[in-house]
Amino acid sequence: MATKVFMEALSPTMEEGRLVKWLKNEGDVVKNGETLAEVETDKAIMELVARGDGVLRRRLIAEGTTTAVGTLIGVVAPADENIDALVAGSGTPAPAAPVASPPAATPAPAPTAAAPAPAPVQAAPSAPPAAPAPAAAPANDASLRSSPLARRLAADHGIALGALHGSGPGGRIIKRDVEAAASSTTPPSAAPSAATPVSRVPSPLSGEQYRDVPLTQIRKTIARRLAESIGPVPTFYLTAELDMERVAEMRTAMAELGDAYKVSFNDIVIKAVATALAQHPECNAHWQGDSIRYWNRVHLGMAVAIEDGLITPVIFDAHSKGLSQIAAESRDLAKRARERKLRPEEYTGSTFSISNLGMFGIDQFTAIINPPEAGILAVGGIEAKAVVVGGDVQVRRRMRVTMSCDHRVIDGAAGARFLQTLRRLVENPLLLVY
């Protein structure tokens, strides 16, 4: 019996998806639960699996195509079953579809240029136009232990995954392995090919007046979510400067105990914010339209910059976790966020968020609230300043934080009390480890 392959909602907020790569060719035997394709959702690259046994009889959309959730994109059926009615009902011409080309053929350049996959700015330039085009990665590359992003980058650079040595867990091939191979095989002086952009941002020296780049799924979601927040949400901002001297001393002392106790400044801030929110539930809340939901547990979202936008993985029950546990979890989540390997349940469900740009040398900024959350804390960099302490001028490390508050939920005094508690915790960090 035929099984329809639909574009599934692979994340809670997904409305459409871009088919990054088919992992099965027409005519391949497919088993229930086996991965058919990689799909770019609004947050990550996910695997689309088969929902039945049979043969992949038809691929109805090409790689690089964006389509709405619920759209028929393929058919799995026994080899002798007639699927003409199913194909005709999809509205896609049967034999002449571009995806019906032989399995060994590379995707046509036109769809790739129309919807380029996000590529790191530092990616190595492609070969000069006069050089022969690189061969596509072998069809069996998908069977190797590799991340979806690594497979996509390898295909873009024409690198066979089988020739790479994986540096990830268990020998898994990851992004940096592909980038290292690309940089070692491309002459440094090679000029970028006009047909294969290496960056989403055109070079000012390229001679181009402009270049239109279609939105990726994550960028579409960011644009929609920001429009939902900055317009309707009545936001006000509270800024405080915190003394980080004792935090720095505690961090140094913990590092001397061994690698297991090493934590970042951001880990300590996460723990302090979670502890403060547990004491101020009026800030750990969601706007529900006709009600306000006050959370009894703190699920803290931490903004992580990825190649084409921003994603906010969640540290659940952060208020009840120790510093070392938060440090390990935050490192793991940030790493997998950049590799676009997070599961939907790992980046949804936050009750409050933190955005830290201190590592970029930013002193102070304001962050946009992620509805339905009622607040977000923007964390700036740590800077040595001359301040007056007990009547004496001292040089101390200081950090500015700015809280964006939804005034429908958080009043000014409530936000100020939260920041007072945060200051007390940060300036007396032993309260975080008792």
N, C-alpha and C positions, 0 to 999 in steps of 0.2 A: 504494500500500500504506500502511495506517495506521501511524503512529508514536506510540507511547505517550510521554507527557510525565510523567516521574517527579520527585518531590522528590529532587534529587541531593545527595550529600555534597560540598558546595562548599568545605569545609575539612577538614583531616585529623581533627579532633576532633568534627565535626558529627554529631549524632544525630537532630536534628529541625530544621526551619526554619519561619519565619513568612513567608508570602507578603505582602510589603509592597504591591506594586502590579503589576497586569497591564499590560503595555505593548502587548498585542495584544487586540483584541476578537474574539468569535466571528464567523466569516465572513471574517476578514482573511487574505490570502495570506501564507504564511510560507515563508522560505527556510532551508535548512540553515545553522546558525551564527548566525541572526538572534536577537536578544534577545526573549524572550517575556515575562519578568517579572523583578522585583527581589525577592530573597529575603534576609531577615535571618538570618544564620548565628549561631553562637556568638561571632563576633568582628567581623563586618563585614556590610555590605549588598553582596551580590554579584548578578551578572547570571546568570539561567538562560536558556540558549540552546536553540534548536530542534535536534533531532537528525535532521531529515528535512524534505523539501519537501512542500508541500501547503497546506491551509487549516486554520486553527484551528477545528475543528468543535465542540469542547466545552471549557469551563473548569469543572473539577469541584470546585474549592474557591474560596471567596470571599477577597477581600483582607482581611488581618488574621488569617487562619486559620493556626494552627500545626499541623503534621503531621509524622509521622516520615519519616526518609529512606527512600526506596523506595516511598512511597505514590504511586499514580497520581493526578495532579492535572489532566491535560488530555489531549486527543487531537488530533493533526494528521493529516489524511487528505485524499485527493482529495474534491472536492465531492460526487461521486456515489457514494462508497463507504458501505456500511451499517456503522455503528459501534455499533449497539444492543447487541451482545454485549459489546463492550469497556466501554461505559458501565454496563451491568447488572452486570458483574463488579467494577466499582469500588465498588459499594455506595452510590453516590450517585444520588438520584432525578434522572432526566434533565431533563425540561422545566421542572420547578418549582424548580430550584436558583436561589438568589439571584443567582448570577453570570450567569444567562441573561437578565438584564434588559437593556434597550436600552443600547447603548454610551454614549449621552450622559448616562445617569442617574448620579447620584453614589452612592457606597456607602451602604448603610443605616446609620443612626447606631448601632444596637445593636452590631454587630461592632466598630465603631471605639471605643466606650466600653469594650468588654470587653477589648480588647488595644491600648491606645493606643501609638502610636509615641513613642519618647523625644523630648522637646522641651526646648530650652534653657530654663533658669529665667528668663532675661531676655527671653523671647519676648514680643512685644507682646500685650496683651489682645485678645480678639475683640470684635466689635461688640456693643452692648447687645441684650438679648433682643428688644426691640421692633423692631429694625432688620431689614430683609429679609436672609435668609441669603445669604452670598456665593456667586457662581456658581462652579462647578467649573472648574479650569484646562482650556483647550482640549485636545482629544484629541491634537492634533499636537505638544504640548509635549515629548513624549518624543523627538521628532526633533531638538530643539535641543541645542546643546552645553551640557550641564549635569551636575552631579554627582547621584547618586541621592539624597543627603540634601537637596539644593536642590529637586529635583522633589517630594520628599515634603513638605517644609515649604511649598512653594508651593501644593500641593493642600490642605494643612491650613488655610492662610490664604485660600484662594480667589484666588490671584494668578496671572495669566497669565504664563508665562515669556517669551512673545514680547514683552511690554512692558518687560522688564528689560534692562539693559545689563550684560553679564558683566565682572567684574573679574579673573577667573581667567586662567590661561595660554590664549592664543589666543582670548580673549573668552568663555571658558567661564563659565557662570553657577554660582556657588557659594553656600554657606550665607549668607555675610554680605550678598550682594546681595538675597536674599529677605528677610532680617531687616530690612535698611534699608528695603525697600519696605513691609514690614508696619508698621514703626514710623511711616513717613511718611504712611500712609493711615489710621491708627487714631487717634482723638482720645485725648490723654493721659489724660483723665478718664474714658474709657469703662470700665465695669465688666465683669469677665470673665463670660462666659456660663456658667451652671451646667452646661450640657450639653457644654461644650468646655473641659476643664481645660487650663491653660497651664503647669502644672508637675506633676511626679510627686509633689511634696510639698505637701499641702494647707496653705492659709494658716491660721494660728492664729486669724485674725479672720473666717474664712469662716462660722462658725456650725456647721460640720459636726463631729460627734463623731468620725467617722473616715471613711476612704475606702480601700477595697481596690483596689490597682493590680496587675494581673497581671504576672508576671515576664517581662522580655524575654529573648531567647535568650542574650545576653551575660551577664545577671545570673544566669540559671540555671547557666551554665557556671562563673562565678566562685564561686557557692555550692558547686557540686559539687567544684571543684578545691580550695577552701579546706578542705572537710571531708576530702578525701583527704590534705591536708598536715598540718594542725594536730593531728589525732588520732594517726595512725600514726607520724609522723616524730618521732623523739626529737631535739628542737631545743635548742641552747644558744646563748648570745649573747655576743659580744665587742665592747666599745665602746672606741674610741680617739679622742683629740682631736688634730687635725692643725693645724699652723701653716700658714696660707694667705697669709702676707705676700709671699713670693717669687712665688707663683702670681699674686697680684694685680698685682705689678710686671711680671711677664712678659706678662700679658694686656694691660696698658696699653701696653707697648712694642710688642707685635704689632699692636694696633689703630692705632698711629701710622704703621705701614707701609702702611695702606690697608685697604679693606673686605675684600679677599681674605684677609686674615690675622686678621680678627676671630673670636674664639672665646669661648665662654661658660665660666664656671667648671665647668659640668657636662661640657662637652666635654673639659676637661683631666682631670677626675676619671675619665671613661670611658677615656681613653687611659692614665692611671696604673693603673687597675684591670686593664685588659687586659694591660699590660706586666707587672704583678705576677703575674697568673694564669699567664702564659707561663713565669714562673720558679718557680711553685708549682703544678704540674699536679695535686697531691693535692687542691687546692681546685677545680680546673676539671674536675669529674667528675660522673657520673650514677650513681645507685643503680639497679641492674638486677634486684634481687631475689636472684638467685643469683650475681651478679658485680658488680664496680664497673668502670665504663668511664671511663678517664682520657683526656681529649681532648688531642691535640697542637696543636689550633688553638683560638683563643678567639673564640667567637661570642657577643657580649654583648647580652643583652636589656635594653632600657631601658623602664621602666614609663611609660606615658603615660595620663593621665586623659582620658577622653572623656565624652560626655554621660551615658551610662548605665553607667559602670563603668570598667574598666581594660583596656588592651591593651599588649602588650609587643613592639613591633617589634624586629628583631634587626640589629645591625651585625656582619656576618660578617667574620671575620679582623681584628678590631679591633686586635689586637696588632701587625699589620704595616702599619697605615694611619697616615698623618700626621695631625697635629692639624687642619689645614685640611680634609682629606678627611672626617675624623670629624665636624667641625662642619657641613659641607654636608650630609652624609648624615643626621645626627641631625635637623637642621631639616626636611629633606624628609620623613623618616619620621614625625616628630611631626605635621607638617601634614596629611599624608594619613591618619594614624591618626585625627585628630579629624574628618576628613571621611568616615571609614569607607570609604576607597578602597584600603586595603592588600590585596595579594594574599596568599593563605594562606602561600606560601613566604617571605613577608617578616615574619611574626610567629610562625614555628615554627623549631625547630632551635637555640635558644640553649643554651649550655653553662653560663652563669652570668648573673645578673641584677642590675640596679641600680634602686633606687627613690629618687627625690630629692623631698623635700617642703620643701626649704629656701626655695623661692620663696614658700611659704605662711607663713613665719615660724616653722616648726617647728624647735626646737633639736635634738631627738633622738627617735627612734622605732625600733620593731622591725618588720621586714617579714616576711611569711610566704613560706616557700620554695615555689617552683613546681616540683613533682616532674616528671621525675626528677632535676632539678638538685640539687646538694648544698649550695648556698649562695646567699645574696642579700645585697647590701650596701645598708643604709638610710642615706641621706645627709641630714644636717640643714643648717640655714642657717649662713651665715658671720656671725660676731659679733665686734665689737671687745672685747677683754678685757685687763685688766691682768694681765700674767704676768711671772715672774722670768726674765730672760735674762742669763746671766753675772754673776749677783749684783745686777743692776739691775732695777728694775720698769719695764716698757715696756708700751705699749698696742699689741697686735698682733691681727690678724684670725685667728680660730680657727674650726674646723669639726669637728663630731662625726660620726663614722660608727659604725654598729653592724652587725656581720656576724652573720646568722643561719646556723647551721651544722647540717647533718644529722650527728649524732654517729655514725651507722653508717658514714659515709665520712670525715668530717673530725674528727680529734682536736683537743683544745684547743691543744696545742703547735703543730700544723700551721696552725690558724687564726691563732694569735698571730704565727707567722713571716710569714704572708701580710700581716698588717696592719703588721708592722715594715717589710717591703719597700715597701708602699704609702706609709707615712709617709716613707721615705727618698726616694721618687720625687716625692711632692707637695711636700716641703720643699726639694727640689733639682730644680725642674722642667726645668732644662736637660737633665737626663738623658732627658727625653721627646722632645727634638727633635734629638738628636745624629744 
